[in-house]
Amino acid sequence: MKAIQVDGERLIWGDVEAPVLGPGDVKISNRATAVNRADLAQRAGAYPPPPGASPVLGLECAGVVEEVGDEVTSFATGDEVCALLAGGGYAEHVVVPAGQVLPIPNGLSFVEAAALPEVFATAYLNLFMEAKATPGETILLHAGASGVGTAGIQLSKAFGNPVFVTAGSTEKIERCIQLGALGGSNRHQEQFVDRVSEWTADQGFDVILDPVGAAYLTDNLKSLGLDGRLVVIGLMSGASAEIPLAQMMMKRLRVIGSTLRARSVEAKTAILDELHDRVWPLISSGDIKPIIDEVIPLAEADRAHTLIAGNDTFGKVILEL
């Protein structure tokens, strides 16, 4: 089969060995995948795939079931599905454990469905499973215009959580507000910590979701209220920072480190089961929607990576076969 391969500083479309179907797997004829920042990190050699995962880039896909393993009863040949992957999405064919596959929500195209698995699994896992946000609790999302951010805004609104964002431009803040955020801070114009009192009536946030890391740690902890939870899902600004332990103790704060890709099949299956039960009906009804910035042919993945690296996108960049 053909797939995107990393060739020095280039991404090329060429022949690779096809994946092998196991007894609990689903083989998908791929129609679309999406670009995630993890793909850029893997390409740079900074984020290798977990043991046993495909070395091909790509953490999600949408397509048609070609074949199922002997132990699979939940899907059949011809089903239209999307899937959360540990790797392999930038390819014509994908093999993935059945527990990481979901039916495409009603009314969505392959391109739209490819924008769902990674970002909605990440946002849901970290806001509602790790941080255990309950209705009425306030949430701050950094990088609100990202794929995870736009998913998190919609999930927060749907589940009754007032949500605020940070982003890199006034236009992005305005679009986040249109999606359901109640306010936002332009990181190039002000410090978000200066807005927290106004946003939360001096109470501080209950939950903060942060892909930035070290540079935001101190202000994140200042911005949390009593029993607040900070979930760190990325290290874009660095991996090391001092923690003010006295502040953590006095406010009973929790800092949670979280990744999705390296979790077990069983753990990913549990996440996707909750997505199917709680989020997929909202997507089918149109209350939640995939946010797509641009659709690019898969063979032009290099151009898509450049687009993501430029930080000017809003939502997802899709690669279509």
C-alpha positions as CSV (number, residue, x, y, z in Angstrom):
1,M,0.0,0.0,0.0
2,K,1.0,3.7,-0.2
3,A,1.6,5.9,2.8
4,I,3.4,9.1,3.8
5,Q,7.0,8.4,4.9
6,V,9.5,10.7,6.6
7,D,12.5,11.1,4.3
8,G,14.9,13.5,5.9
9,E,13.2,16.9,6.0
10,R,10.5,15.8,3.5
11,L,7.3,13.9,3.7
12,I,6.9,11.6,0.6
13,W,4.1,9.5,-0.7
14,G,5.4,6.0,-1.4
15,D,5.1,2.2,-1.0
16,V,5.2,0.6,2.5
17,E,4.3,-2.7,3.9
18,A,0.6,-3.2,4.6
19,P,-0.5,-3.7,8.2
20,V,-1.5,-7.2,9.3
21,L,-5.0,-7.9,10.6
22,G,-5.2,-9.5,14.1
23,P,-8.1,-11.5,15.6
24,G,-9.4,-8.4,17.5
25,D,-8.7,-5.9,14.8
26,V,-10.6,-3.9,12.1
27,K,-9.0,-3.2,8.7
28,I,-10.2,0.2,7.3
29,S,-9.9,1.5,3.7
30,N,-8.9,5.0,4.6
31,R,-10.7,8.0,3.2
32,A,-9.4,10.8,5.4
33,T,-7.0,11.5,8.3
34,A,-6.1,14.6,10.2
35,V,-2.9,16.5,11.3
36,N,-2.1,16.7,15.0
37,R,0.9,18.4,16.7
38,A,2.0,15.0,17.8
39,D,2.6,14.2,14.1
40,L,5.0,17.2,13.8
41,A,6.8,16.0,17.0
42,Q,7.1,12.5,15.7
43,R,8.4,13.7,12.4
44,A,11.1,15.7,14.2
45,G,12.1,12.6,16.2
46,A,10.8,13.9,19.5
47,Y,7.7,11.7,19.9
48,P,8.3,8.0,18.8
49,P,5.2,5.8,18.5
50,P,4.5,3.4,21.3
51,P,5.9,-0.2,21.1
52,G,4.1,-2.2,18.5
53,A,2.4,0.8,16.9
54,S,2.7,1.7,13.2
55,P,5.7,4.0,12.5
56,V,3.5,5.8,9.9
57,L,2.3,9.2,11.1
58,G,-1.4,9.8,11.9
59,L,-3.5,9.4,15.0
60,E,-7.0,9.1,13.6
61,C,-8.8,8.2,10.4
62,A,-12.2,7.7,8.8
63,G,-13.1,5.2,6.1
64,V,-14.9,2.0,5.2
65,V,-14.4,-1.4,7.0
66,E,-12.6,-3.8,4.6
67,E,-12.2,-6.8,6.9
68,V,-12.6,-7.7,10.5
69,G,-10.7,-10.2,12.7
70,D,-12.2,-13.4,13.9
71,E,-13.1,-12.0,17.4
72,V,-14.8,-8.9,16.1
73,T,-18.6,-8.8,16.3
74,S,-19.2,-5.0,16.5
75,F,-18.4,-4.1,12.9
76,A,-18.8,-5.7,9.5
77,T,-17.4,-5.2,6.0
78,G,-18.8,-2.0,4.5
79,D,-19.4,-0.1,7.7
80,E,-18.5,3.6,7.6
81,V,-16.3,4.3,10.7
82,C,-13.7,6.5,12.2
83,A,-10.9,5.4,14.6
84,L,-8.4,6.6,17.2
85,L,-5.0,5.3,16.3
86,A,-1.6,4.9,17.9
87,G,-0.1,5.5,14.4
88,G,-0.7,4.7,10.8
89,G,-3.3,7.2,9.7
90,Y,-1.4,8.7,6.8
91,A,-1.9,5.6,4.7
92,E,-4.3,3.9,2.3
93,H,-5.2,1.2,4.8
94,V,-5.3,1.1,8.6
95,V,-5.5,-1.8,11.0
96,V,-6.8,-0.9,14.5
97,P,-8.2,-2.7,17.6
98,A,-12.0,-2.8,17.3
99,G,-12.4,-1.0,20.6
100,Q,-10.8,2.1,19.1
101,V,-13.3,2.3,16.3
102,L,-16.7,4.1,16.2
103,P,-19.4,4.4,13.7
104,I,-19.4,7.8,11.8
105,P,-22.1,10.0,13.4
106,N,-25.2,10.5,11.3
107,G,-24.9,12.9,8.5
108,L,-21.1,13.4,8.6
109,S,-18.8,12.9,5.7
110,F,-15.5,11.0,5.9
111,V,-13.6,14.4,6.0
112,E,-15.8,15.6,8.9
113,A,-15.5,12.3,10.8
114,A,-11.7,12.3,10.5
115,A,-11.7,15.5,12.6
116,L,-13.3,13.8,15.6
117,P,-11.4,10.9,17.2
118,E,-8.2,12.4,18.5
119,V,-9.4,15.8,19.7
120,F,-12.7,14.7,21.2
121,A,-11.1,11.8,22.9
122,T,-8.4,14.1,24.3
123,A,-10.8,16.8,25.4
124,Y,-13.3,14.4,26.9
125,L,-10.8,12.3,28.7
126,N,-9.0,15.2,30.3
127,L,-11.9,17.4,31.2
128,F,-14.5,14.8,32.3
129,M,-12.5,11.7,33.2
130,E,-9.2,13.0,34.6
131,A,-10.4,16.3,36.0
132,K,-13.9,15.0,36.7
133,A,-15.5,18.3,35.8
134,T,-19.2,18.4,37.0
135,P,-22.0,20.7,35.7
136,G,-21.5,24.3,36.8
137,E,-17.7,24.1,37.3
138,T,-15.7,26.7,35.4
139,I,-13.1,25.6,32.8
140,L,-10.2,27.5,31.2
141,L,-8.8,26.1,28.0
142,H,-5.5,27.2,26.7
143,A,-5.0,27.1,22.9
144,G,-8.7,27.4,22.6
145,A,-8.5,27.7,18.8
146,S,-6.7,24.3,18.4
147,G,-8.5,21.1,17.6
148,V,-8.6,20.0,21.2
149,G,-9.6,23.6,22.2
150,T,-12.6,23.8,19.8
151,A,-13.7,20.3,20.9
152,G,-13.3,21.3,24.6
153,I,-15.4,24.5,24.1
154,Q,-18.3,22.6,22.7
155,L,-18.1,19.8,25.2
156,S,-18.0,22.3,28.1
157,K,-21.0,24.1,26.8
158,A,-23.0,20.9,26.2
159,F,-22.3,19.6,29.7
160,G,-23.1,22.8,31.5
161,N,-19.6,24.2,32.3
162,P,-18.9,27.9,31.8
163,V,-15.7,27.9,29.6
164,F,-13.1,30.6,28.9
165,V,-10.1,30.4,26.5
166,T,-6.7,31.8,25.7
167,A,-5.6,32.1,22.0
168,G,-3.2,33.9,19.8
169,S,-5.4,36.5,18.2
170,T,-8.5,38.6,18.7
171,E,-10.1,36.9,15.7
172,K,-9.6,33.5,17.2
173,I,-11.0,34.6,20.5
174,E,-14.1,35.9,18.7
175,R,-14.6,32.5,16.9
176,C,-14.2,30.7,20.2
177,I,-16.9,32.8,21.7
178,Q,-19.1,32.0,18.7
179,L,-18.6,28.3,19.6
180,G,-19.7,28.8,23.2
181,A,-16.8,30.3,25.2
182,L,-17.9,33.1,27.5
183,G,-14.7,35.1,27.1
184,G,-11.0,34.9,26.2
185,S,-7.5,36.4,26.5
186,N,-5.2,37.1,23.6
187,R,-1.8,35.8,24.7
188,H,0.0,38.4,22.6
189,Q,-1.8,41.3,24.3
190,E,-2.2,40.5,28.0
191,Q,-1.6,37.9,30.7
192,F,-4.5,35.6,31.1
193,V,-4.1,35.5,34.9
194,D,-5.1,39.2,35.1
195,R,-8.6,38.3,33.7
196,V,-9.3,35.3,36.1
197,S,-10.9,37.4,38.9
198,E,-13.3,39.0,36.4
199,W,-14.2,35.7,34.7
200,T,-14.8,33.7,37.9
201,A,-16.1,36.4,40.3
202,D,-12.9,36.0,42.4
203,Q,-13.4,32.3,42.8
204,G,-10.7,31.0,40.4
205,F,-11.2,28.2,37.9
206,D,-12.2,24.7,38.8
207,V,-10.4,23.1,35.9
208,I,-7.6,24.2,33.5
209,L,-6.6,22.2,30.5
210,D,-3.1,23.2,29.3
211,P,-0.9,22.0,26.4
212,V,1.7,24.8,27.0
213,G,3.5,23.4,30.0
214,A,6.3,25.1,32.0
215,A,5.8,28.8,31.1
216,Y,2.1,28.7,32.2
217,L,2.5,26.6,35.4
218,T,2.8,29.4,37.9
219,D,-0.1,31.5,36.5
220,N,-2.2,28.3,36.1
221,L,-1.9,27.5,39.8
222,K,-2.7,31.1,40.7
223,S,-5.8,30.9,38.5
224,L,-7.3,27.8,40.2
225,G,-9.8,28.1,43.0
226,L,-10.2,25.8,46.0
227,D,-9.9,22.1,45.0
228,G,-9.0,23.2,41.4
229,R,-7.4,20.7,38.9
230,L,-4.8,21.5,36.3
231,V,-4.4,18.9,33.6
232,V,-1.2,19.2,31.6
233,I,-1.4,17.6,28.2
234,G,1.6,19.3,26.4
235,L,5.0,20.8,26.8
236,M,5.1,23.4,24.1
237,S,6.9,25.9,26.3
238,G,9.2,23.4,28.2
239,A,9.1,20.5,30.6
240,S,10.5,21.9,33.8
241,A,9.2,24.4,36.3
242,E,9.1,25.1,40.0
243,I,5.9,24.2,41.8
244,P,4.7,26.5,44.7
245,L,3.8,23.7,47.1
246,A,2.4,26.0,49.8
247,Q,-0.1,27.4,47.4
248,M,-1.0,23.9,46.3
249,M,-1.6,22.8,49.9
250,M,-3.6,25.8,50.9
251,K,-5.9,25.6,47.9
252,R,-5.9,21.8,47.8
253,L,-4.9,21.8,44.2
254,R,-4.2,18.9,41.9
255,V,-1.8,18.8,39.0
256,I,-2.5,15.9,36.6
257,G,-0.2,14.8,33.8
258,S,-2.0,13.1,31.0
259,T,-1.3,11.6,27.6
260,L,-3.6,9.5,25.3
261,R,-1.5,7.8,22.7
262,A,0.4,5.4,24.9
263,R,-2.6,4.2,26.9
264,S,-3.7,0.6,26.6
265,V,-6.3,-0.6,24.2
266,E,-8.6,-1.3,27.2
267,A,-8.2,2.3,28.4
268,K,-8.8,3.8,24.9
269,T,-11.9,1.5,24.5
270,A,-13.3,2.9,27.8
271,I,-12.8,6.5,26.5
272,L,-14.4,5.8,23.2
273,D,-17.3,4.0,24.8
274,E,-18.1,7.1,26.8
275,L,-17.7,9.3,23.6
276,H,-20.2,7.0,21.8
277,D,-22.7,7.2,24.6
278,R,-22.4,10.9,25.6
279,V,-20.9,12.8,22.7
280,W,-21.9,11.0,19.5
281,P,-25.6,11.8,19.9
282,L,-24.8,15.5,20.2
283,I,-22.8,15.3,17.0
284,S,-25.6,13.5,15.2
285,S,-28.0,16.1,16.3
286,G,-25.8,19.0,15.2
287,D,-25.3,20.4,18.7
288,I,-21.6,19.6,18.5
289,K,-19.7,19.7,15.2
290,P,-16.2,19.1,13.8
291,I,-14.3,22.3,13.3
292,I,-12.2,22.1,10.1
293,D,-9.8,24.8,8.9
294,E,-8.6,23.3,5.6
295,V,-8.8,20.1,3.6
296,I,-5.6,19.0,1.8
297,P,-4.8,15.9,-0.3
298,L,-2.8,13.4,1.8
299,A,0.0,13.3,-0.7
300,E,0.6,17.0,0.2
301,A,1.0,16.3,3.9
302,D,4.1,18.4,4.0
303,R,2.0,21.5,3.2
304,A,-0.4,20.6,5.9
305,H,2.4,20.3,8.5
306,T,3.7,23.8,7.5
307,L,0.2,25.1,8.0
308,I,-0.1,23.7,11.5
309,A,3.4,24.9,12.4
310,G,2.4,28.4,11.5
311,N,-0.2,28.6,14.3
312,D,-2.7,30.4,12.2
313,T,-5.3,27.6,11.9
314,F,-8.6,27.3,13.7
315,G,-9.7,23.8,14.4
316,K,-8.4,20.8,12.4
317,V,-6.5,20.4,9.2
318,I,-7.7,17.3,7.3
319,L,-5.8,15.1,4.9
320,E,-8.1,13.5,2.3
321,L,-7.4,10.4,0.2
